[in-house]
Amino acid sequence: MEQKITKAKHLPNEQRKEFYQSQYDYYKSFNCRLLIVSTIAYLTFFFTDCGIFGRFAYETLLSRLIVVLPLLCFLYLYKQAKSYRIMVIASYLMVHIIIWCTDWATYLLPDREYAGEGMMIMNLIFVCAGFCAPFKYCLIAHCGLIVDILIANVFIRYDDVVMMLMFNIPCVVAVCIMHYTMEKVYLDHYLVTQQLETLVVKDHLTGAYNRNKLKKMSNQDTEELNIDKDVPVTFMVLDLDFFKKVNDQYGHESGDRVLKHTVKVIGESIRSSDYIIRWGGEEFVILLLETDIENGVTIAEKIRTNVELSDNSVCPITASIGVAAYRGGNYHETIEFADRALYKAKTEGRNRVVVYQEDED
């Protein structure tokens, strides 16, 4: 986030998807309520129809009531689908269905004097529906409103379609500009939130994660990792040998450089999908996803060797590592097992990898 990002399109592809999903999640409840209210408001126009006919307007009853069916479909989809792409399209489709039903009812009315005002109301609905939508979706949906007017005019023959377009085109332009601005406003909110979340889970000195990362990855009550039970997971606890001597002999600033270098070496020895967590002082927890215990030991040996052979520009340093397989349940228990293996590595001479064995308890 070092460079100033002012437009969603400047975000990396994956982060851009996360941004639009976040935007939808933030506004989705408001969007759903809006469509419910809009549908109810549309149904009440039946009483207006009765006023225009001067009697019970059975002619427009179906065109008014039928809108309930797509609303029920939308509400079902709202409960089932999570993707912003699906739900934004469904939201705009729902708005257009209300427009089409309005055109249908207008075609059946003997007096179409207020058709233009109806389209203006549709613009207001589009304003609210667009809060949770990417700008390009807004642009396409709003241009569709103009297309709706032109197609409806073929059947309805508005009294003054030119004047209707002259009113609606500026509205469409204004709404699109507003949504473009709103997207930039939410982008600022999103980026600040991301930065704050990063500060919460990142260690300021080394750039590794802190303990809060595991809290976010686990169930708050049981502290079980939110990972499929069939996925093998390996934990390591790594401790730098005789690190206190580094601080005492070379100073704490040099010790900090060693810690940062160690995180760099570990990061180069594991995959981008794995996690380095500073557990405290010179101790680190390493979480390897989709890695069984045999491969975990191989990676641990690679880390140990790389730490020993790399040049940290201060002094030679070695690491002891305890390894344990995660079997589900509270992740603290697995870290405790790896810590016991680490203690054994320390007592056996340091600079080695030891695997936790259950039968040793």
N, C-alpha and C positions, 0 to 999 in steps of 0.2 A: 504493500500500500504506500510505498515511498512516493511514487509519482501521483500527481493530482489527477484523479479520475472524475470527469464531469459528465460523462454519458455512459449509459449501460452498455452500449456497443463496444466501449473500450475495455470492458472487463474480459478476462480470459473466458473461453467458451463455457467451461464447467461452472465457473463462478457466476457467469451471467445467468445460467439456468437456475442456480441457487437464489440469485437476487430476485428473479421473476417469481419463483416459487414462494419466497419470503414475502414478496409484495402481495401475492394472492392470499397467502395464509393470514396476513395482517388485516386484509379488507374483506375476506370471504363471508364472514358473518353479516357484515353490513350489506354486502352485495345480495346475499340470500334474502334478507329481510326486505330489501328494496324491491326485489322481484315479486315477493309475496304481496307487498302493499300495492305495487303497480297492477298486479292481477286483480286484486280486490277493487281497486279504483276503476279498472276497466269494466268489471262486472256491474258497478253502480251506474255506468253510462246507459244501462238498459232502461233506467227510469227516465233518463233524458230522451231516449227513443220513444218511450210511451208519451212523453210530453209533446214531441214533434208530431206523432201520429194522432194524438188526442184520444188514445185508447190503449189497451194492452197490445204492445208491439210484438205479436207472435212472429212476425217476419224476421226480426233480428235476434230472437231468443237463442237460436242455435249458434249463431255467429258470436254471441256474447259468452255463452256457457262453455263452448268447446275449448276455450283457452285454459280451462281447469286441467284438462288432460296433459298437455305439455308441462304445466307447472308441477303436477304430480311426478312426471318423469324426471324433471329437473331436480326435485327434492330427493328422489331416490338416488339419482346420480350424485347429488351433493353428499349423501351419506356414504356412498361406496367409493367414489373416485377422489384421489388426492392431487393428481397432476393439475397444475395451473393451466396447461394447454387444453386439456379436456374441458375443464370447468369454465374457462373464459369463453371458449367457443360456445358452450352450452348456454352461458349467460346471455351472450349477444344473440344467439338463435332465439332464446326466449323473448327478448325484446322485439326482434323482427316478427316473431309469431304474433305478438300483440298488435304490431303495426298491420300485419296482413289481415288479422281478424277485424281490426278497425276499418280497413279498406272494404272488407266484405260487408260489414254492417253499414258503412257509408253508402255503398252501392245500392243497398236496399231501402235507404231512407228517401222520403219524398223531398226533403229540404237538406241540401248539403252546404249550407251557408257557413257552418262552423268547422268544416273539414281542415282548413288551414291551421286553426287554433289547436286541433288535435295533433297535428304533426309537430307543432311547437312543443307540446307536452312531451312527445316522444323524445325530443332533443334533451329535455330535462332528465328523462330516465336514462338516456345514453350517458349523460354527464356522470351520474352516480355509478352506473354499471362499469364505467371505464377505470375507476380507481384501482381495481385489482388486475387490470389488463396491461400487457406490454403495449407501447405506443403504436407499433405497426398493426396490432390487432384493432386498436381504436380507430386508426386511419381507415382500414378496410371496412369496418362495421359502419362508420359514419358516412362514408361514401355510399355504402349500401342503402342508406336512408334516402339519398337523392334518387338512386335507381328505383327504390320502392315507389317514390312519388311519380316518376315517369311511367312506370309500368301500370300503376293504379289508374293513372289518367287515361290510359287506353280504354279502360272499362267504365270508369266513373264519369269522365269528362268534366273535370273541375271547372267551375265558373271562370277562374283566372289562375291557371296553372303557372303562368309566368310570374305573377306576384307571389304565389306560394313558394316558388323556387328562389325568388329574390329575398324572401324572408329566411328560408331554411339554409341556403348556401352560406351566408355569413355566420349563421349559428353553428353550422358544421365546422367551419374554419376556426371560429372562436373556441369551440369545445376541443378540437384537436390541439390547438395551441395550449389550452389549459392543461390537457392531459400530458403533453410533452413537458410542460413546466412541472407538473405534479410528479412525474416520473423522476425528474432530476432532484426534486425535493426529497422524495423517498430514498433515492440513491445516497444522498448525504446521510440520512438517518441509518440506512443499512450499513454503510462503510464505518460510521462511528460505532455502531453496535458490534460489528465484526472486530474492530480494534479493541473495544472493551472486553469482548469475550476472549480475545487472544491474550490480553494482559492477565485475565483471570487464570488461564490455564498454562501460561508460559513462565519459565524461570528467567528473570531479567538478566542474570549474569551470563548464563551459558546458552540460552536460546532453546534448551530442552523443555519438555513439558514439566509441569509440577504435579503434585498429588491430585489437584482438582480435575486433571484430565481423566484419571481413572474413575472419579466420582461421576463425571458426565457420561462415561461409557458403561455405567453399571446401574442396576436397579437401586433406587434410593433406600428402599427398606431392607432388602436382602443383601445388597452389595454384590450381587451376581452379575457378571459381565453380560451385556446385551449382545451376545454372540450365539449363533446357531450351535446347538450342542454337538453337532456332527463335525464342527470345524476344530481341528487340533490347534491348541494354543500352548506356547511355552513361555514361562517367565524366567528371567535371569536377575540376579542381584549382583552388581559389580561394585567392588570397592578398591580404590587405589591404595597400594601398599605403602606404608610409612609416609603417608601424605603430610602428617604433622611436621615431619622433619623438613619437608619442602618449605612450608610456611615459616618454620623457625630459622632455617638457614638462608633462604632466599627472599623472604618477605611475602606478605599476603597478596600483593599485586602480582608477583610471579606465580604464586599458587593459583590465583584466578586464571592466569594465562594457561596453566597446565589443565585446569578444569575445562576451559573452553576448547582447548586442543583435544582433550579426551572425548568430548561430545562430538567434535568434528570427525575424529577417527571412528567412533562407534557408528555415526551416521553413514560413513563411507563403507562400513562393513555389513550393513543391513539394508533391507529394502525400504522404499519410501512409504510402504504401507505399514511398517512396523513403528513402534513408539519408544522413544528414550525419555525417561522420567527421572528428574533429579529428586531423589528420595530424601536427601539431607546431607549437607557437607560434601564429602567426596564419594558418596554412595549413590548409585544409579540403579533404577529398575528398568529392564528392557523387556518389552512385550512383543513377542513374535507371533503374528497371526498366521493361520494355516501352516503351522510348523509343528511337526511331532518332536518328541524328545530327542530322537537320534539326530535329526537335522539341527535341532536347537543346540546340541552339544558341539556339532561341527561349526556352527556360526559362533558359538562362545569361544572356541579355540582360535578362530580367525580373529575375533576381537582382541583376545588376550595377546596374540602374537603381534597384531598391528599396533597395539598400545606400547608394547615393549620395544618394537623396532622403530617406531616413528620418532621424529625429532620435534620436541615441543619447545625448543629454543631456551629451555630453562635447565633441565637436568633429566637424566634417565629415570623412567618410572615404569612400574609394573602394576598389574591388576590381578586380583583374585575374583573368581566368578562362581556363584552357586546357581544351579539350574534345576528347575522343577516343572513338571507338566501340570497344566491346569485341567482339573477334572470336573469343573462346574462348581456351583456354590459360591460362597464368599471368597473373593479374590485375595483378601488379606491372608487367608489360610495358606494359599499357594506361595505368596510372598514370604510367609514365615518359613515354609519348607525350604525355599530357595535360600533364605537367610541362614538356615541351619547348615545347608551344604556349603555356603560361603564361610561360615565359622570353621567347618572342617578343613576347607582349603587353606585358611589362615593357619590353623594348628599344624597342618602337614607341611608347611614351609612357604606358603604364599606363591604368587605367580603361577596359579594353576586353576583348572576347571574341575569342579566336583558336582556330580549329579545327586540329587536327593533320592535316597532309597527308602521306601516305606518300611521295609523290614528292619531298618536300623533303629526305628523307634521302639 
